Amino acid sequence: GLPLVATVTNDDGNVLRLPKVRDVMMASRKPIDRWTPADLGLDGDALAAAGATEVLALRIPERKSECEMIEGDDPAEVAAALVRRLRELKVL
């Protein structure tokens, strides 16, 4: 397969656009350049060893959840309390 760079967003302006059939056909006819490490003057075995992943530790994170209720009758006061609390937690 080919490499893919993808960005995910919930922005309304980011609507999926489908390519035109003509553009798909033109793209399918274009050659794909493939370079080997040797083409670039590199040693493939050395690259593989240098790029190897070393696993130092493997653990299952502790599952922890907390719930804090902010109560009030005035929505503006509740919102202000929420913002204050999020700042205390260094989320904002």
A tleap script that builds the chain and sets N, CA, C and O, in Angstrom:
source leaprc.protein.ff14SB
mol = sequence {
  NGLY LEU PRO LEU VAL ALA THR VAL THR ASN
  ASP ASP GLY ASN VAL LEU ARG LEU PRO LYS
  VAL ARG ASP VAL MET MET ALA SER ARG LYS
  PRO ILE ASP ARG TRP THR PRO ALA ASP LEU
  GLY LEU ASP GLY ASP ALA LEU ALA ALA ALA
  GLY ALA THR GLU VAL LEU ALA LEU ARG ILE
  PRO GLU ARG LYS SER GLU CYS GLU MET ILE
  GLU GLY ASP ASP PRO ALA GLU VAL ALA ALA
  ALA LEU VAL ARG ARG LEU ARG GLU LEU LYS
  VAL CLEU
}
set mol.1.N position { 0.825 -1.192 0.000 }
set mol.1.CA position { 0.000 0.000 0.000 }
set mol.1.C position { 0.861 1.244 0.000 }
set mol.1.O position { 2.068 1.188 0.235 }
set mol.2.N position { 0.233 2.341 -0.262 }
set mol.2.CA position { 0.914 3.623 -0.286 }
set mol.2.C position { 0.822 4.289 1.076 }
set mol.2.O position { -0.125 4.027 1.818 }
set mol.3.N position { 1.769 5.135 1.425 }
set mol.3.CA position { 1.662 5.871 2.686 }
set mol.3.C position { 0.503 6.859 2.625 }
set mol.3.O position { 0.114 7.310 1.547 }
set mol.4.N position { -0.037 7.188 3.782 }
set mol.4.CA position { -1.185 8.090 3.848 }
set mol.4.C position { -1.003 9.046 5.005 }
set mol.4.O position { -0.647 8.637 6.110 }
set mol.5.N position { -1.246 10.319 4.750 }
set mol.5.CA position { -1.284 11.321 5.805 }
set mol.5.C position { -2.733 11.755 5.911 }
set mol.5.O position { -3.320 12.207 4.928 }
set mol.6.N position { -3.319 11.622 7.105 }
set mol.6.CA position { -4.733 11.957 7.284 }
set mol.6.C position { -4.888 12.913 8.454 }
set mol.6.O position { -4.157 12.842 9.441 }
set mol.7.N position { -5.854 13.805 8.320 }
set mol.7.CA position { -6.210 14.720 9.393 }
set mol.7.C position { -7.686 14.548 9.667 }
set mol.7.O position { -8.498 14.523 8.741 }
set mol.8.N position { -8.041 14.428 10.943 }
set mol.8.CA position { -9.435 14.248 11.324 }
set mol.8.C position { -9.870 15.487 12.082 }
set mol.8.O position { -9.191 15.927 13.009 }
set mol.9.N position { -10.996 16.045 11.690 }
set mol.9.CA position { -11.521 17.232 12.353 }
set mol.9.C position { -13.033 17.206 12.304 }
set mol.9.O position { -13.623 16.516 11.473 }
set mol.10.N position { -13.654 17.950 13.186 }
set mol.10.CA position { -15.107 18.050 13.149 }
set mol.10.C position { -15.539 19.416 12.624 }
set mol.10.O position { -16.682 19.823 12.832 }
set mol.11.N position { -14.646 20.121 11.951 }
set mol.11.CA position { -14.954 21.426 11.381 }
set mol.11.C position { -15.982 21.275 10.264 }
set mol.11.O position { -15.841 20.410 9.399 }
set mol.12.N position { -17.009 22.111 10.282 }
set mol.12.CA position { -18.066 22.033 9.270 }
set mol.12.C position { -17.539 22.308 7.864 }
set mol.12.O position { -18.103 21.816 6.886 }
set mol.13.N position { -16.467 23.085 7.753 }
set mol.13.CA position { -15.922 23.404 6.440 }
set mol.13.C position { -15.109 22.275 5.838 }
set mol.13.O position { -14.732 22.344 4.668 }
set mol.14.N position { -14.836 21.245 6.606 }
set mol.14.CA position { -14.029 20.133 6.123 }
set mol.14.C position { -14.948 19.019 5.631 }
set mol.14.O position { -15.101 17.989 6.288 }
set mol.15.N position { -15.545 19.235 4.488 }
set mol.15.CA position { -16.491 18.282 3.913 }
set mol.15.C position { -15.736 17.396 2.918 }
set mol.15.O position { -14.944 17.887 2.113 }
set mol.16.N position { -15.987 16.110 2.984 }
set mol.16.CA position { -15.341 15.173 2.082 }
set mol.16.C position { -15.675 15.523 0.638 }
set mol.16.O position { -16.838 15.692 0.274 }
set mol.17.N position { -14.634 15.626 -0.171 }
set mol.17.CA position { -14.829 15.921 -1.591 }
set mol.17.C position { -14.378 14.702 -2.390 }
set mol.17.O position { -13.251 14.232 -2.231 }
set mol.18.N position { -15.237 14.205 -3.227 }
set mol.18.CA position { -14.896 13.050 -4.051 }
set mol.18.C position { -14.238 13.530 -5.340 }
set mol.18.O position { -14.689 14.507 -5.939 }
set mol.19.N position { -13.177 12.853 -5.770 }
set mol.19.CA position { -12.516 13.270 -7.008 }
set mol.19.C position { -13.389 12.963 -8.219 }
set mol.19.O position { -14.239 12.073 -8.196 }
set mol.20.N position { -13.146 13.731 -9.272 }
set mol.20.CA position { -13.864 13.497 -10.528 }
set mol.20.C position { -13.335 12.204 -11.151 }
set mol.20.O position { -12.175 11.842 -10.955 }
set mol.21.N position { -14.180 11.525 -11.889 }
set mol.21.CA position { -13.792 10.265 -12.532 }
set mol.21.C position { -12.580 10.490 -13.429 }
set mol.21.O position { -11.676 9.655 -13.475 }
set mol.22.N position { -12.560 11.604 -14.137 }
set mol.22.CA position { -11.444 11.917 -15.032 }
set mol.22.C position { -10.138 11.989 -14.241 }
set mol.22.O position { -9.112 11.476 -14.685 }
set mol.23.N position { -10.178 12.631 -13.061 }
set mol.23.CA position { -8.970 12.752 -12.246 }
set mol.23.C position { -8.502 11.393 -11.721 }
set mol.23.O position { -7.301 11.134 -11.648 }
set mol.24.N position { -9.445 10.529 -11.357 }
set mol.24.CA position { -9.094 9.184 -10.893 }
set mol.24.C position { -8.431 8.407 -12.021 }
set mol.24.O position { -7.422 7.735 -11.806 }
set mol.25.N position { -8.988 8.495 -13.209 }
set mol.25.CA position { -8.426 7.776 -14.362 }
set mol.25.C position { -7.027 8.294 -14.694 }
set mol.25.O position { -6.125 7.509 -14.985 }
set mol.26.N position { -6.848 9.617 -14.650 }
set mol.26.CA position { -5.530 10.188 -14.948 }
set mol.26.C position { -4.505 9.750 -13.900 }
set mol.26.O position { -3.362 9.439 -14.236 }
set mol.27.N position { -4.916 9.728 -12.638 }
set mol.27.CA position { -4.001 9.328 -11.570 }
set mol.27.C position { -3.622 7.857 -11.686 }
set mol.27.O position { -2.486 7.481 -11.398 }
set mol.28.N position { -4.572 7.024 -12.108 }
set mol.28.CA position { -4.286 5.589 -12.209 }
set mol.28.C position { -3.297 5.283 -13.330 }
set mol.28.O position { -2.667 4.226 -13.323 }
set mol.29.N position { -3.155 6.182 -14.278 }
set mol.29.CA position { -2.238 5.961 -15.404 }
set mol.29.C position { -0.832 6.482 -15.127 }
set mol.29.O position { 0.101 6.171 -15.869 }
set mol.30.N position { -0.673 7.266 -14.074 }
set mol.30.CA position { 0.642 7.834 -13.788 }
set mol.30.C position { 1.528 6.778 -13.132 }
set mol.30.O position { 1.056 6.001 -12.303 }
set mol.31.N position { 2.803 6.747 -13.498 }
set mol.31.CA position { 3.718 5.779 -12.881 }
set mol.31.C position { 4.029 6.188 -11.441 }
set mol.31.O position { 4.026 7.370 -11.098 }
set mol.32.N position { 4.293 5.194 -10.620 }
set mol.32.CA position { 4.668 5.431 -9.232 }
set mol.32.C position { 6.153 5.132 -9.104 }
set mol.32.O position { 6.587 4.004 -9.341 }
set mol.33.N position { 6.932 6.144 -8.730 }
set mol.33.CA position { 8.370 5.963 -8.550 }
set mol.33.C position { 8.615 5.207 -7.254 }
set mol.33.O position { 8.069 5.562 -6.209 }
set mol.34.N position { 9.431 4.171 -7.320 }
set mol.34.CA position { 9.797 3.397 -6.132 }
set mol.34.C position { 11.306 3.454 -5.989 }
set mol.34.O position { 12.043 3.105 -6.911 }
set mol.35.N position { 11.753 3.890 -4.841 }
set mol.35.CA position { 13.172 3.977 -4.564 }
set mol.35.C position { 13.538 2.979 -3.487 }
set mol.35.O position { 12.858 2.868 -2.467 }
set mol.36.N position { 14.599 2.268 -3.718 }
set mol.36.CA position { 15.118 1.345 -2.712 }
set mol.36.C position { 16.214 2.078 -1.940 }
set mol.36.O position { 16.705 3.109 -2.400 }
set mol.37.N position { 16.603 1.565 -0.784 }
set mol.37.CA position { 17.725 2.190 -0.073 }
set mol.37.C position { 18.986 2.254 -0.945 }
set mol.37.O position { 19.751 3.215 -0.866 }
set mol.38.N position { 19.194 1.232 -1.771 }
set mol.38.CA position { 20.374 1.228 -2.647 }
set mol.38.C position { 20.318 2.383 -3.641 }
set mol.38.O position { 21.351 2.973 -3.957 }
set mol.39.N position { 19.111 2.718 -4.146 }
set mol.39.CA position { 18.964 3.842 -5.072 }
set mol.39.C position { 19.416 5.150 -4.425 }
set mol.39.O position { 19.865 6.068 -5.112 }
set mol.40.N position { 19.294 5.227 -3.109 }
set mol.40.CA position { 19.664 6.438 -2.381 }
set mol.40.C position { 21.059 6.345 -1.782 }
set mol.40.O position { 21.487 7.231 -1.041 }
set mol.41.N position { 21.772 5.255 -2.110 }
set mol.41.CA position { 23.128 5.074 -1.598 }
set mol.41.C position { 23.159 4.709 -0.124 }
set mol.41.O position { 24.106 5.053 0.583 }
set mol.42.N position { 22.126 4.011 0.345 }
set mol.42.CA position { 22.034 3.642 1.758 }
set mol.42.C position { 22.068 2.129 1.915 }
set mol.42.O position { 21.743 1.390 0.986 }
set mol.43.N position { 22.462 1.680 3.094 }
set mol.43.CA position { 22.487 0.259 3.412 }
set mol.43.C position { 21.155 -0.108 4.061 }
set mol.43.O position { 20.864 0.343 5.169 }
set mol.44.N position { 20.357 -0.911 3.393 }
set mol.44.CA position { 19.037 -1.283 3.888 }
set mol.44.C position { 19.069 -1.996 5.218 }
set mol.44.O position { 18.206 -1.761 6.064 }
set mol.45.N position { 20.061 -2.876 5.427 }
set mol.45.CA position { 20.161 -3.606 6.699 }
set mol.45.C position { 20.461 -2.656 7.856 }
set mol.45.O position { 19.913 -2.807 8.948 }
set mol.46.N position { 21.335 -1.675 7.611 }
set mol.46.CA position { 21.665 -0.706 8.662 }
set mol.46.C position { 20.454 0.155 8.991 }
set mol.46.O position { 20.223 0.493 10.152 }
set mol.47.N position { 19.680 0.509 7.968 }
set mol.47.CA position { 18.471 1.303 8.204 }
set mol.47.C position { 17.467 0.519 9.037 }
set mol.47.O position { 16.842 1.067 9.945 }
set mol.48.N position { 17.318 -0.746 8.728 }
set mol.48.CA position { 16.351 -1.571 9.459 }
set mol.48.C position { 16.751 -1.686 10.923 }
set mol.48.O position { 15.901 -1.599 11.809 }
set mol.49.N position { 18.043 -1.882 11.181 }
set mol.49.CA position { 18.504 -2.015 12.566 }
set mol.49.C position { 18.363 -0.691 13.307 }
set mol.49.O position { 17.966 -0.674 14.472 }
set mol.50.N position { 18.684 0.423 12.640 }
set mol.50.CA position { 18.604 1.736 13.286 }
set mol.50.C position { 17.156 2.136 13.554 }
set mol.50.O position { 16.872 2.855 14.512 }
set mol.51.N position { 16.256 1.672 12.714 }
set mol.51.CA position { 14.856 2.042 12.880 }
set mol.51.C position { 14.055 1.061 13.706 }
set mol.51.O position { 12.843 1.214 13.854 }
set mol.52.N position { 14.727 0.045 14.251 }
set mol.52.CA position { 14.014 -0.967 15.029 }
set mol.52.C position { 13.469 -0.363 16.318 }
set mol.52.O position { 14.077 0.530 16.908 }
set mol.53.N position { 12.338 -0.855 16.734 }
set mol.53.CA position { 11.708 -0.390 17.967 }
set mol.53.C position { 12.154 -1.262 19.123 }
set mol.53.O position { 12.123 -2.489 19.036 }
set mol.54.N position { 12.566 -0.629 20.195 }
set mol.54.CA position { 12.955 -1.357 21.400 }
set mol.54.C position { 11.879 -1.114 22.446 }
set mol.54.O position { 11.639 0.026 22.842 }
set mol.55.N position { 11.236 -2.174 22.890 }
set mol.55.CA position { 10.192 -2.064 23.905 }
set mol.55.C position { 10.861 -2.101 25.269 }
set mol.55.O position { 11.470 -3.103 25.644 }
set mol.56.N position { 10.745 -1.003 26.009 }
set mol.56.CA position { 11.363 -0.920 27.332 }
set mol.56.C position { 10.437 -1.431 28.419 }
set mol.56.O position { 10.891 -2.015 29.403 }
set mol.57.N position { 9.148 -1.214 28.247 }
set mol.57.CA position { 8.177 -1.663 29.251 }
set mol.57.C position { 6.814 -1.759 28.587 }
set mol.57.O position { 6.516 -1.071 27.609 }
set mol.58.N position { 6.012 -2.622 29.145 }
set mol.58.CA position { 4.656 -2.787 28.648 }
set mol.58.C position { 3.755 -2.921 29.858 }
set mol.58.O position { 3.969 -3.793 30.700 }
set mol.59.N position { 2.762 -2.078 29.951 }
set mol.59.CA position { 1.874 -2.143 31.107 }
set mol.59.C position { 0.466 -1.750 30.707 }
set mol.59.O position { 0.253 -1.047 29.719 }
set mol.60.N position { -0.474 -2.210 31.478 }
set mol.60.CA position { -1.869 -1.834 31.281 }
set mol.60.C position { -2.141 -0.661 32.211 }
set mol.60.O position { -1.953 -0.779 33.422 }
set mol.61.N position { -2.583 0.477 31.662 }
set mol.61.CA position { -2.813 1.632 32.523 }
set mol.61.C position { -3.926 1.371 33.529 }
set mol.61.O position { -4.897 0.668 33.251 }
set mol.62.N position { -3.753 1.956 34.695 }
set mol.62.CA position { -4.768 1.829 35.735 }
set mol.62.C position { -6.006 2.608 35.296 }
set mol.62.O position { -5.925 3.777 34.919 }
set mol.63.N position { -7.131 1.944 35.353 }
set mol.63.CA position { -8.369 2.589 34.941 }
set mol.63.C position { -8.948 3.317 36.145 }
set mol.63.O position { -9.256 2.706 37.169 }
set mol.64.N position { -9.091 4.622 36.007 }
set mol.64.CA position { -9.536 5.434 37.118 }
set mol.64.C position { -10.481 6.504 36.582 }
set mol.64.O position { -10.177 7.164 35.588 }
set mol.65.N position { -11.597 6.672 37.221 }
set mol.65.CA position { -12.506 7.733 36.801 }
set mol.65.C position { -13.087 8.414 38.026 }
set mol.65.O position { -13.353 7.785 39.050 }
set mol.66.N position { -13.272 9.689 37.892 }
set mol.66.CA position { -13.859 10.487 38.953 }
set mol.66.C position { -14.932 11.373 38.345 }
set mol.66.O position { -14.877 11.723 37.166 }
set mol.67.N position { -15.890 11.722 39.152 }
set mol.67.CA position { -16.963 12.594 38.693 }
set mol.67.C position { -17.152 13.686 39.736 }
set mol.67.O position { -17.276 13.408 40.928 }
set mol.68.N position { -17.170 14.891 39.286 }
set mol.68.CA position { -17.378 16.022 40.183 }
set mol.68.C position { -18.563 16.817 39.646 }
set mol.68.O position { -18.526 17.305 38.516 }
set mol.69.N position { -19.589 16.944 40.436 }
set mol.69.CA position { -20.794 17.663 40.019 }
set mol.69.C position { -20.673 19.132 40.411 }
set mol.69.O position { -20.259 19.458 41.523 }
set mol.70.N position { -21.035 19.999 39.496 }
set mol.70.CA position { -21.096 21.431 39.776 }
set mol.70.C position { -22.563 21.810 39.705 }
set mol.70.O position { -23.187 21.761 38.645 }
set mol.71.N position { -23.089 22.181 40.833 }
set mol.71.CA position { -24.518 22.471 40.899 }
set mol.71.C position { -24.753 23.965 41.010 }
set mol.71.O position { -23.890 24.717 41.462 }
set mol.72.N position { -25.927 24.376 40.593 }
set mol.72.CA position { -26.310 25.777 40.692 }
set mol.72.C position { -27.556 26.035 39.882 }
set mol.72.O position { -27.917 25.250 39.005 }
set mol.73.N position { -28.211 27.143 40.182 }
set mol.73.CA position { -29.438 27.508 39.472 }
set mol.73.C position { -29.167 28.434 38.297 }
set mol.73.O position { -29.915 28.441 37.320 }
set mol.74.N position { -28.106 29.210 38.390 }
set mol.74.CA position { -27.791 30.175 37.335 }
set mol.74.C position { -26.760 29.561 36.383 }
set mol.74.O position { -25.636 29.273 36.795 }
set mol.75.N position { -27.133 29.358 35.115 }
set mol.75.CA position { -26.193 28.743 34.159 }
set mol.75.C position { -24.875 29.510 34.040 }
set mol.75.O position { -23.823 28.898 33.856 }
set mol.76.N position { -24.917 30.825 34.141 }
set mol.76.CA position { -23.691 31.621 34.029 }
set mol.76.C position { -22.757 31.330 35.201 }
set mol.76.O position { -21.544 31.231 35.019 }
set mol.77.N position { -23.316 31.193 36.400 }
set mol.77.CA position { -22.497 30.883 37.573 }
set mol.77.C position { -21.909 29.475 37.475 }
set mol.77.O position { -20.753 29.253 37.834 }
set mol.78.N position { -22.710 28.528 36.989 }
set mol.78.CA position { -22.230 27.153 36.828 }
set mol.78.C position { -21.102 27.118 35.797 }
set mol.78.O position { -20.093 26.441 35.995 }
set mol.79.N position { -21.281 27.855 34.691 }
set mol.79.CA position { -20.241 27.905 33.660 }
set mol.79.C position { -18.962 28.521 34.220 }
set mol.79.O position { -17.865 28.034 33.946 }
set mol.80.N position { -19.100 29.587 34.999 }
set mol.80.CA position { -17.928 30.233 35.597 }
set mol.80.C position { -17.230 29.277 36.565 }
set mol.80.O position { -16.001 29.220 36.606 }
set mol.81.N position { -18.015 28.528 37.343 }
set mol.81.CA position { -17.432 27.558 38.273 }
set mol.81.C position { -16.712 26.449 37.517 }
set mol.81.O position { -15.655 25.987 37.945 }
set mol.82.N position { -17.282 26.022 36.397 }
set mol.82.CA position { -16.649 24.987 35.578 }
set mol.82.C position { -15.314 25.479 35.030 }
set mol.82.O position { -14.313 24.766 35.092 }
set mol.83.N position { -15.300 26.687 34.497 }
set mol.83.CA position { -14.060 27.249 33.954 }
set mol.83.C position { -13.019 27.385 35.060 }
set mol.83.O position { -11.847 27.076 34.849 }
set mol.84.N position { -13.440 27.846 36.241 }
set mol.84.CA position { -12.532 27.981 37.374 }
set mol.84.C position { -11.912 26.625 37.736 }
set mol.84.O position { -10.707 26.520 37.964 }
set mol.85.N position { -12.758 25.596 37.785 }
set mol.85.CA position { -12.285 24.250 38.150 }
set mol.85.C position { -11.336 23.692 37.092 }
set mol.85.O position { -10.324 23.076 37.427 }
set mol.86.N position { -11.657 23.904 35.828 }
set mol.86.CA position { -10.786 23.420 34.752 }
set mol.86.C position { -9.437 24.121 34.784 }
set mol.86.O position { -8.412 23.514 34.473 }
set mol.87.N position { -9.431 25.395 35.158 }
set mol.87.CA position { -8.157 26.114 35.290 }
set mol.87.C position { -7.360 25.583 36.476 }
set mol.87.O position { -6.137 25.467 36.400 }
set mol.88.N position { -8.045 25.261 37.570 }
set mol.88.CA position { -7.362 24.676 38.729 }
set mol.88.C position { -6.692 23.355 38.354 }
set mol.88.O position { -5.595 23.048 38.821 }
set mol.89.N position { -7.363 22.584 37.508 }
set mol.89.CA position { -6.830 21.291 37.076 }
set mol.89.C position { -5.822 21.428 35.939 }
set mol.89.O position { -5.269 20.438 35.460 }
set mol.90.N position { -5.593 22.677 35.513 }
set mol.90.CA position { -4.670 22.991 34.415 }
set mol.90.C position { -5.105 22.354 33.096 }
set mol.90.O position { -4.274 21.970 32.273 }
set mol.91.N position { -6.434 22.247 32.909 }
set mol.91.CA position { -6.976 21.780 31.636 }
set mol.91.C position { -7.109 22.969 30.695 }
set mol.91.O position { -6.927 22.837 29.485 }
set mol.92.N position { -7.425 24.122 31.253 }
set mol.92.CA position { -7.507 25.370 30.471 }
set mol.92.C position { -6.366 26.283 30.844 }
set mol.92.O position { -6.253 27.382 30.302 }
savepdb mol mol.pdb
quit
